[in-house]
């Protein structure tokens, strides 16, 4: 009986509060819904008619929800002139009541809100407390739509993204507005909150380590780190960006997950070095006293080598201060490229003898102890007996590479220990973070624009997007007060 009385009072107050601007659109939508139902039932039912009926109902339901949202926003702030407010050590005075239009998941809505201006200051912008309370991003989109827009921007170029926004949410943005929103979104969840992004990456890695620790197996839990360069089309020329990966493997060497980091071209890639080191240190510290094997697998490029030599090999445990036992391995598949060049230099490029010799030496390199020495010895013997059928320069280059890095090519021993011998995870990271999104036809990137997409894309691919988004929302605590009205429903149930 109490519930019936409460519902009756609510409906009475709702009907009492309906004016023409609210009632007429609602009645129009209900009339269109009934007309759509009757039209579907009175015509021949076919797959095509059913699809049309389904789309019409979806459109009507979205418009109904949009009207409710718009009406709700317009009823939040009181029409009466508010008093001055203090916010961020400044006094703001009410100036005017202004109409504002935003894009939401339900379409375009408009609402009235108060604008405040700062006291005796020509250099401080006015504020709209209601906009700040709602979390309107770039003064244009709601948080719900911004969350989805960020996901679209990570996967699609701007024109397909704009098309998806039109089809899914009936939102029409210009290219300029879209770029401004994406840039602002990246600043909010990436650059400005970089420390939070690092913290979220560390938390995710620690969760995977904790998940892997109790699993029974013959190996230690492994943290595999990789780093590789990838060329992207910048305005003017192609330049080298960088992608890094941090992967957790359990005791049975099943991959539990990977965190991706990406940076647009930068001299010496110092920002990547700093971010990667912070995440590694945080993950090791968060793992506590758990036994953790540390492995670094890359190609033999100068910057990956420099990172191992100057950072990882000198790294100490954040808690105990003891030296960390990092091991570096050269990527097996990069070594195979030099091995292929070596076979071509000895037997001629593309010959059957070259391919046969390459397959045999690749097996030796992968499965036999001291495989590099065996390959080099056989290559020298073949050259001494029969000479080079191909290029001498290619021979010297390949043999020099094998000799220079042979101590990091213990592939057979690593396979017995259950460690990955290739940087496939990092190569895949370069593909999914950069190649698939940033190397499409006609694309040219600025550093800032590219970094906006990279920040969003790494967050999504690392399963950190929702974490970072919640962290950004929770950080919005210092918000100005608003002169909020009491709703008709509150009066009804009071």
Backbone torsions as a table, in degrees:
resi	resn	phi	psi	omega
1	UNK	NA	-40.9	179.4
2	UNK	-64.3	-40.6	178.4
3	UNK	-64.2	-39.7	178.7
4	UNK	-63.6	-42.7	179.0
5	UNK	-63.6	-42.0	179.0
6	UNK	-63.0	-43.3	178.7
7	UNK	-64.5	-39.7	179.7
8	UNK	-63.9	-44.3	179.3
9	UNK	-63.6	-38.5	179.5
10	UNK	-65.2	-46.4	179.9
11	UNK	-64.1	-37.6	178.9
12	UNK	-63.6	-45.1	179.5
13	UNK	-67.2	-34.3	179.1
14	UNK	-66.6	-46.3	179.0
15	UNK	-65.5	-35.1	179.0
16	UNK	-66.0	-32.1	-177.6
17	UNK	-86.4	-5.0	-178.6
18	UNK	-77.7	118.6	171.8
19	UNK	-103.6	-176.3	-175.4
20	UNK	-64.7	-36.3	-179.5
21	UNK	-66.7	-17.8	-179.1
22	UNK	-103.9	-40.4	-173.9
23	UNK	-76.4	-44.0	-175.7
24	UNK	-60.1	-47.8	177.9
25	UNK	-62.1	-37.8	179.3
26	UNK	-64.3	-45.6	178.9
27	UNK	-63.3	-36.5	177.8
28	UNK	-63.8	-39.9	179.0
29	UNK	-67.3	-46.0	179.3
30	UNK	-61.3	-35.5	178.1
31	UNK	-66.1	-40.3	178.4
32	UNK	-68.6	-34.6	177.1
33	UNK	-64.0	-47.1	178.8
34	UNK	-62.7	-38.8	178.3
35	UNK	-64.6	-38.6	179.1
36	UNK	-65.8	-40.4	178.8
37	UNK	-63.8	-47.4	-179.4
38	UNK	-63.6	-40.6	-179.9
39	UNK	-63.3	-40.2	-179.7
40	UNK	-66.9	-42.7	-175.3
41	UNK	-74.7	-28.9	-175.6
42	UNK	-87.8	-9.5	178.1
43	UNK	-104.0	168.8	176.7
44	UNK	-63.9	128.6	-177.2
45	UNK	-84.6	117.5	179.3
46	UNK	-133.5	165.5	175.8
47	UNK	-55.4	-37.3	-179.4
48	UNK	-67.9	-43.4	-179.5
49	UNK	-67.1	-35.3	178.2
50	UNK	-66.1	-41.1	177.3
51	UNK	-62.3	-43.1	178.9
52	UNK	-63.0	-40.3	178.2
53	UNK	-64.3	-42.7	179.4
54	UNK	-61.9	-44.5	179.9
55	UNK	-66.3	-38.6	178.9
56	UNK	-64.1	-44.0	178.5
57	UNK	-62.9	-40.1	177.8
58	UNK	-61.2	-43.8	-179.6
59	UNK	-64.4	-42.6	179.3
60	UNK	-66.2	-42.1	-179.8
61	UNK	-64.1	-39.0	178.6
62	UNK	-66.5	-39.7	179.2
63	UNK	-67.5	-37.9	176.3
64	UNK	-61.7	-45.8	179.0
65	UNK	-65.2	-35.6	179.8
66	UNK	-64.7	-41.2	179.3
67	UNK	-64.8	-41.2	178.6
68	UNK	-63.0	-43.4	179.1
69	UNK	-62.4	-46.1	-178.9
70	UNK	-62.7	-42.5	179.2
71	UNK	-63.8	-40.5	-179.7
72	UNK	-63.8	-45.1	-179.7
73	UNK	-63.4	-37.6	-179.5
74	UNK	-70.7	-18.4	-178.9
75	UNK	-98.7	6.6	-177.2
76	UNK	-76.8	-53.6	-178.0
77	UNK	-88.9	145.5	179.0
78	UNK	-74.6	150.0	176.2
79	UNK	-73.5	-21.7	-178.8
80	UNK	-69.8	142.9	-176.9
81	UNK	-62.2	124.9	-178.3
82	UNK	-79.0	170.0	176.1
83	UNK	-86.9	169.6	177.3
84	UNK	-64.7	153.7	-179.7
85	UNK	-130.6	152.2	176.3
86	UNK	-106.4	127.1	-178.1
87	UNK	-153.0	130.5	-179.3
88	UNK	51.9	47.4	174.5
89	UNK	63.7	26.2	176.4
90	UNK	-134.7	155.8	175.2
91	UNK	-104.3	127.9	179.8
92	UNK	-116.3	138.2	-178.9
93	UNK	-112.9	143.1	178.7
94	UNK	-64.2	133.7	-177.2
95	UNK	-108.5	-59.0	-177.1
96	UNK	-157.0	165.8	174.2
97	UNK	-101.7	121.6	-170.2
98	UNK	-123.4	147.7	177.2
99	UNK	-88.6	133.7	-176.7
100	UNK	-132.8	140.2	180.0
101	UNK	-113.7	132.5	177.7
102	UNK	-132.0	162.4	175.7
103	UNK	-102.2	134.7	-179.1
104	UNK	-130.7	177.8	176.7
105	UNK	-66.4	-14.9	-179.6
106	UNK	-102.4	0.8	-179.0
107	UNK	117.8	-162.2	-178.4
108	UNK	-86.8	129.8	177.0
109	UNK	-129.2	152.1	177.2
110	UNK	-127.4	145.2	-178.8
111	UNK	-151.7	159.1	178.3
112	UNK	-93.8	137.0	174.3
113	UNK	-148.5	159.0	-177.9
114	UNK	-82.8	139.1	173.9
115	UNK	-105.4	132.6	178.3
116	UNK	-114.4	144.2	176.2
117	UNK	-117.9	150.1	-177.4
118	UNK	-74.9	151.5	-179.5
119	UNK	-74.5	126.0	173.0
120	UNK	50.6	45.5	179.1
121	UNK	-143.4	124.1	178.1
122	UNK	-95.2	-6.6	-173.6
123	UNK	-110.1	3.1	178.4
124	UNK	-109.5	125.0	-179.0
125	UNK	-68.0	151.1	173.2
126	UNK	-66.8	160.1	-179.2
127	UNK	-123.9	153.1	171.6
128	UNK	-117.1	97.6	-175.4
129	UNK	-53.6	-36.2	-179.2
130	UNK	-66.2	-39.7	177.1
131	UNK	-60.6	-42.1	179.4
132	UNK	-66.9	-38.4	178.1
133	UNK	-65.2	-37.3	-179.8
134	UNK	-78.0	-16.5	-179.0
135	UNK	76.1	33.8	179.5
136	UNK	-64.8	126.1	-175.3
137	UNK	-96.7	133.1	179.3
138	UNK	55.9	26.2	179.4
139	UNK	58.6	22.7	-171.7
140	UNK	-138.1	-37.8	-171.6
141	UNK	-124.5	149.4	177.6
142	UNK	-76.1	160.4	178.5
143	UNK	-58.9	-37.9	180.0
144	UNK	-62.4	-43.1	179.0
145	UNK	-73.0	-36.7	179.3
146	UNK	-62.3	-37.5	177.2
147	UNK	-59.4	-45.7	-179.8
148	UNK	-73.2	-36.3	179.6
149	UNK	-63.0	-38.5	177.1
150	UNK	-61.5	-40.6	178.2
151	UNK	-66.0	-40.5	178.5
152	UNK	-64.1	-40.8	-178.2
153	UNK	-65.4	-28.3	179.5
154	UNK	-71.2	-28.6	-172.0
155	UNK	-106.0	-27.1	-169.6
156	UNK	-124.8	147.8	169.2
157	UNK	-62.8	170.4	-170.0
158	UNK	-65.2	-39.3	-178.6
159	UNK	-67.0	-46.7	173.3
160	UNK	-61.1	-34.4	177.3
161	UNK	-64.6	-44.8	178.5
162	UNK	-62.8	-36.7	177.9
163	UNK	-65.8	-42.0	177.5
164	UNK	-62.7	-39.4	177.6
165	UNK	-62.9	-39.1	178.1
166	UNK	-66.7	-44.2	-174.8
167	UNK	-73.7	-40.3	-174.7
168	UNK	-84.3	-38.0	-170.9
169	UNK	-124.3	3.4	-178.7
170	UNK	56.0	40.8	-179.6
171	UNK	-112.1	128.5	-179.5
172	UNK	-117.7	110.6	179.8
173	UNK	-114.8	146.3	172.0
174	UNK	-76.8	163.8	178.1
175	UNK	-61.3	-40.9	180.0
176	UNK	-62.6	-45.1	179.6
177	UNK	-65.1	-40.0	179.5
178	UNK	-61.4	-46.0	-179.8
179	UNK	-64.7	-39.1	179.8
180	UNK	-64.5	-40.0	180.0
181	UNK	-67.8	-43.6	178.9
182	UNK	-62.0	-42.1	178.8
183	UNK	-63.3	-43.8	179.5
184	UNK	-65.9	-39.2	178.7
185	UNK	-62.0	-42.5	178.2
186	UNK	-63.6	-39.6	178.8
187	UNK	-63.9	-44.0	-176.3
188	UNK	-65.0	-45.1	-174.1
189	UNK	-101.3	-3.5	-177.3
190	UNK	-120.5	-82.7	-170.9
191	UNK	-64.0	-51.8	-176.4
192	UNK	-65.4	-30.2	-179.5
193	UNK	-112.9	41.8	-177.2
194	UNK	-61.8	-39.5	179.5
195	UNK	-62.9	-41.3	177.8
196	UNK	-64.6	-38.0	178.3
197	UNK	-62.4	-41.7	176.7
198	UNK	-63.5	-42.3	179.7
199	UNK	-61.4	-41.5	179.4
200	UNK	-65.4	-38.6	176.6
201	UNK	-63.0	-42.0	178.7
202	UNK	-63.7	-44.6	180.0
203	UNK	-60.7	-40.5	179.4
204	UNK	-65.1	-43.7	178.5
205	UNK	-63.2	-42.4	179.6
206	UNK	-63.9	-38.6	176.6
207	UNK	-60.5	-43.8	178.4
208	UNK	-65.0	-39.7	178.4
209	UNK	-63.7	-43.4	177.7
210	UNK	-64.1	-35.5	177.1
211	UNK	-68.4	-36.1	-176.8
212	UNK	-78.8	-27.0	-171.4
213	UNK	-60.0	-46.2	-177.4
214	UNK	-78.5	-7.2	-179.1
215	UNK	-69.1	132.9	-179.4
216	UNK	-76.5	138.3	179.1
217	UNK	-179.8	171.8	-174.8
218	UNK	-93.3	-1.4	-177.6
219	UNK	-116.8	167.7	171.6
220	UNK	-81.1	157.9	172.2
221	UNK	-64.3	134.5	-172.8
222	UNK	-114.2	131.6	168.1
223	UNK	-106.6	110.4	-177.7
224	UNK	-103.2	125.3	-179.6
225	UNK	-114.7	137.1	176.9
226	UNK	-136.0	156.6	-179.4
227	UNK	-153.3	133.0	-177.3
228	UNK	-153.6	152.0	177.5
229	UNK	-91.5	152.7	177.9
230	UNK	-146.5	131.9	-177.9
231	UNK	-84.6	134.7	-179.5
232	UNK	-125.7	150.7	-178.8
233	UNK	-79.1	103.4	176.0
234	UNK	-91.1	167.5	177.1
235	UNK	-69.6	109.9	-179.0
236	UNK	115.7	-45.4	-178.6
237	UNK	-166.0	172.2	175.7
238	UNK	-85.9	138.8	178.1
239	UNK	-134.7	162.9	-174.5
240	UNK	-92.4	117.3	170.1
241	UNK	-92.1	-177.5	-176.9
242	UNK	-141.4	141.3	176.9
243	UNK	-126.6	136.8	176.4
244	UNK	-127.3	149.3	-179.6
245	UNK	-132.0	145.8	173.4
246	UNK	-129.1	115.2	-172.1
247	UNK	-120.9	138.1	177.8
248	UNK	-108.4	127.5	175.5
249	UNK	-114.0	142.0	177.9
250	UNK	-82.5	-171.3	-175.5
251	UNK	-71.5	-14.9	174.8
252	UNK	-101.4	11.6	179.3
253	UNK	61.1	36.7	169.2
254	UNK	-93.1	131.1	-178.0
255	UNK	-76.3	124.8	-179.9
256	UNK	-91.7	-28.5	178.7
257	UNK	170.1	165.2	-177.8
258	UNK	-135.4	135.8	171.4
259	UNK	-102.3	131.0	-178.0
260	UNK	-108.3	141.6	171.9
261	UNK	-127.1	143.6	-179.2
262	UNK	-144.1	143.1	177.5
263	UNK	-137.9	137.6	173.8
264	UNK	-69.7	167.4	-175.8
265	UNK	-52.2	133.5	-178.6
266	UNK	-155.1	145.8	-179.3
267	UNK	-62.2	126.0	177.9
268	UNK	62.4	3.1	176.7
269	UNK	51.6	40.9	-174.0
270	UNK	-67.6	-36.5	-179.4
271	UNK	-65.0	-38.4	176.0
272	UNK	-64.2	-43.1	178.6
273	UNK	-57.3	-44.5	-178.3
274	UNK	-66.7	-46.1	-178.5
275	UNK	-65.9	-44.6	-179.5
276	UNK	-62.0	-42.1	179.9
277	UNK	-64.2	-40.9	178.0
278	UNK	-61.1	-43.5	-179.4
279	UNK	-66.5	-42.9	179.7
280	UNK	-61.7	-48.4	-179.9
281	UNK	-61.3	-42.3	179.7
282	UNK	-63.9	-41.4	179.8
283	UNK	-65.9	-41.7	179.4
284	UNK	-65.9	-42.4	178.9
285	UNK	-66.4	-40.1	179.9
286	UNK	-67.8	-26.2	179.4
287	UNK	-74.2	-13.4	176.2
288	UNK	65.6	-130.8	-176.9
289	UNK	-92.3	8.8	179.1
290	UNK	-66.4	142.9	177.8
291	UNK	-72.2	124.6	-174.4
292	UNK	-136.6	124.0	177.4
293	UNK	-89.6	136.6	-174.3
294	UNK	-116.5	123.8	-175.1
295	UNK	-137.3	139.5	-178.8
296	UNK	-127.1	117.7	-178.0
297	UNK	-125.8	121.0	179.0
298	UNK	-147.8	178.7	166.9
299	UNK	-77.9	-177.0	-175.1
300	UNK	-98.1	33.3	177.9
301	UNK	-66.1	161.2	-174.3
302	UNK	-65.0	-43.9	-177.7
303	UNK	-70.8	-42.2	173.5
304	UNK	-60.7	-39.5	177.3
305	UNK	-64.0	-43.0	-179.2
306	UNK	-62.4	-38.8	-179.9
307	UNK	-64.9	-41.0	178.2
308	UNK	-66.8	-43.8	-174.8
309	UNK	-69.2	-40.2	-173.0
310	UNK	-95.0	-21.9	-175.1
311	UNK	-117.4	-63.0	-171.7
312	UNK	-66.4	-44.4	-177.3
313	UNK	-66.3	-21.1	179.9
314	UNK	-103.5	3.0	-174.9
315	UNK	-70.7	138.4	176.7
316	UNK	-114.5	153.0	-178.9
317	UNK	-62.9	130.9	-176.2
318	UNK	-61.1	-24.9	-176.9
319	UNK	-99.1	-48.3	-174.5
320	UNK	-90.9	-22.1	-177.2
321	UNK	79.6	3.2	179.3
322	UNK	-79.8	154.1	179.4
323	UNK	-64.9	138.8	178.7
324	UNK	-86.9	142.5	-176.1
325	UNK	-93.5	71.3	177.2
326	UNK	-81.8	139.5	173.3
327	UNK	-119.9	142.0	179.3
328	UNK	-113.7	134.8	175.6
329	UNK	-127.1	137.7	174.9
330	UNK	-76.4	137.5	-179.3
331	UNK	-57.5	125.6	-177.1
332	UNK	-58.4	-38.3	-173.7
333	UNK	-76.5	-27.6	170.8
334	UNK	-69.5	-38.1	176.2
335	UNK	-61.9	-38.0	179.9
336	UNK	-64.4	-29.0	176.2
337	UNK	-64.1	-42.9	176.9
338	UNK	-69.1	-34.4	177.3
339	UNK	-65.1	-37.7	176.5
340	UNK	-65.5	-41.1	177.1
341	UNK	-64.2	-36.4	178.1
342	UNK	-65.3	-42.7	178.7
343	UNK	-65.7	-36.5	177.0
344	UNK	-67.2	-36.0	178.1
345	UNK	-67.1	-34.6	-177.8
346	UNK	-79.6	-41.9	-170.7
347	UNK	-115.8	-2.8	-176.2
348	UNK	96.5	133.2	-176.0
349	UNK	-64.3	129.5	174.7
350	UNK	82.5	1.1	-179.8
351	UNK	-78.6	159.5	179.6
352	UNK	-65.1	-37.5	177.8
353	UNK	-62.7	-40.7	178.8
354	UNK	-61.7	-44.0	-178.7
355	UNK	-68.0	-40.2	178.2
356	UNK	-63.6	-46.2	-179.9
357	UNK	-64.1	-39.5	179.0
358	UNK	-61.2	-46.8	-179.2
359	UNK	-61.9	-40.5	179.9
360	UNK	-65.6	-43.9	-178.2
361	UNK	-72.6	-31.1	175.9
362	UNK	-64.2	-40.1	176.4
363	UNK	-63.4	-42.7	177.7
364	UNK	-61.2	-44.8	-178.7
365	UNK	-62.3	-35.4	-174.0
366	UNK	-83.9	-35.0	-167.8
367	UNK	-114.0	-18.1	-174.4
368	UNK	-103.9	140.9	172.2
369	UNK	-65.3	145.9	-175.5
370	UNK	55.3	37.6	-176.5
371	UNK	-64.8	-33.7	-178.8
372	UNK	-65.6	-44.2	179.0
373	UNK	-62.2	-39.2	178.9
374	UNK	-63.3	-43.4	-179.9
375	UNK	-63.9	-44.7	-179.5
376	UNK	-64.9	-37.8	179.3
377	UNK	-66.4	-43.2	179.1
378	UNK	-66.7	-37.8	178.9
379	UNK	-65.3	-43.3	178.4
380	UNK	-63.7	-39.4	178.9
381	UNK	-64.6	-42.8	179.5
382	UNK	-64.4	-40.9	179.8
383	UNK	-68.5	-38.3	-179.4
384	UNK	-66.8	-36.4	-176.6
385	UNK	-83.4	-40.4	-170.6
386	UNK	-123.0	-4.6	-178.3
387	UNK	74.3	-178.2	179.5
388	UNK	-98.1	125.7	175.6
389	UNK	-83.4	-14.2	178.8
390	UNK	-114.8	-139.1	-173.9
391	UNK	-87.6	130.8	175.2
392	UNK	-67.0	-36.9	179.4
393	UNK	-62.5	-40.8	178.4
394	UNK	-64.8	-37.8	178.9
395	UNK	-62.9	-49.9	-177.8
396	UNK	-64.3	-38.0	179.7
397	UNK	-64.7	-45.6	-178.1
398	UNK	-67.8	-45.0	-179.8
399	UNK	-66.1	-38.5	177.5
400	UNK	-62.0	-40.2	178.1
401	UNK	-63.4	-46.4	-179.6
402	UNK	-63.1	-41.1	-179.1
403	UNK	-68.2	-37.4	-174.2
404	UNK	-70.3	-34.9	-174.5
405	UNK	-117.6	21.7	-174.3
406	UNK	-64.8	-28.1	179.5
407	UNK	-68.3	-16.9	178.9
408	UNK	-103.0	16.4	-177.7
409	UNK	-118.5	43.0	178.9
410	UNK	-85.1	62.2	-171.5
411	UNK	-66.6	-42.3	-178.7
412	UNK	-62.5	-44.4	179.6
413	UNK	-64.8	-38.8	179.7
414	UNK	-67.7	-36.6	178.4
415	UNK	-65.9	-39.2	177.0
416	UNK	-64.1	-33.9	179.0
417	UNK	-80.7	-4.8	179.2
418	UNK	82.2	13.7	-178.5
419	UNK	-88.7	142.9	173.3
420	UNK	-62.7	141.6	178.9
421	UNK	-109.0	-2.2	-180.0
422	UNK	-122.5	160.7	178.6
423	UNK	-101.5	40.0	-178.1
424	UNK	-60.8	-35.6	179.5
425	UNK	-63.4	-42.1	-180.0
426	UNK	-70.6	-39.6	176.4
427	UNK	-61.0	-41.8	176.9
428	UNK	-64.7	-35.2	177.0
429	UNK	-62.9	-42.7	175.9
430	UNK	-59.1	-36.0	-178.2
431	UNK	-71.9	-49.4	-173.1
432	UNK	-78.3	-29.4	-178.3
433	UNK	-83.3	-42.7	-172.7
434	UNK	-109.0	-58.1	-168.7
435	UNK	-61.1	-49.3	-174.9
436	UNK	-65.1	-30.8	-174.3
437	UNK	-100.7	-32.4	-167.4
438	UNK	-112.0	1.2	-178.9
439	UNK	-119.7	30.9	177.2
440	UNK	-81.5	166.1	-171.5
441	UNK	-56.4	129.2	174.3
442	UNK	79.3	2.2	-176.6
443	UNK	-78.6	137.4	171.3
444	UNK	-139.5	137.0	-170.0
445	UNK	-120.8	144.6	164.0
446	UNK	-88.9	163.2	-178.2
447	UNK	-64.2	-45.3	-177.9
448	UNK	-68.0	-44.2	-179.7
449	UNK	-64.6	-41.4	178.5
450	UNK	-65.7	-39.8	-179.2
451	UNK	-65.6	-32.5	176.5
452	UNK	-59.1	-46.2	-179.7
453	UNK	-69.5	-41.0	-179.0
454	UNK	-62.1	-42.9	179.1
455	UNK	-60.5	-45.4	179.8
456	UNK	-67.6	-39.0	-176.0
457	UNK	-70.0	-42.1	178.1
458	UNK	-65.4	-36.3	178.1
459	UNK	-62.7	-42.9	-179.7
460	UNK	-70.0	-45.4	-177.0
461	UNK	-69.6	-22.3	178.4
462	UNK	-91.2	4.7	-177.0
463	UNK	60.7	34.0	-179.7
464	UNK	-109.8	-5.1	-172.5
465	UNK	-59.0	-48.8	-178.5
466	UNK	-66.6	-37.1	177.5
467	UNK	-61.6	-50.2	-177.9
468	UNK	-64.9	-38.5	-179.8
469	UNK	-64.5	-43.5	176.8
470	UNK	-64.5	-37.7	178.4
471	UNK	-62.9	-41.5	178.2
472	UNK	-64.8	-42.6	179.7
473	UNK	-63.6	-42.2	-179.4
474	UNK	-67.4	-24.2	-179.5
475	UNK	-76.8	-13.2	179.9
476	UNK	-82.9	73.5	-176.0
477	UNK	-106.0	-33.4	-178.3
478	UNK	-85.6	78.6	-175.6
479	UNK	-112.1	143.6	-179.3
480	UNK	-71.2	152.0	178.3
481	UNK	-74.4	157.7	176.2
482	UNK	-126.6	154.6	179.3
483	UNK	-87.5	82.2	-171.3
484	UNK	-84.7	138.2	178.4
485	UNK	-86.6	163.8	175.4
486	UNK	-91.6	127.3	-174.9
487	UNK	-73.3	160.1	177.3
488	UNK	-63.1	-34.6	-179.9
489	UNK	-66.1	-40.1	178.9
490	UNK	-63.5	-41.0	176.9
491	UNK	-63.2	-36.2	-175.5
492	UNK	-69.5	-37.4	-175.7
493	UNK	-94.2	-5.4	-178.2
494	UNK	-67.2	NA	NA
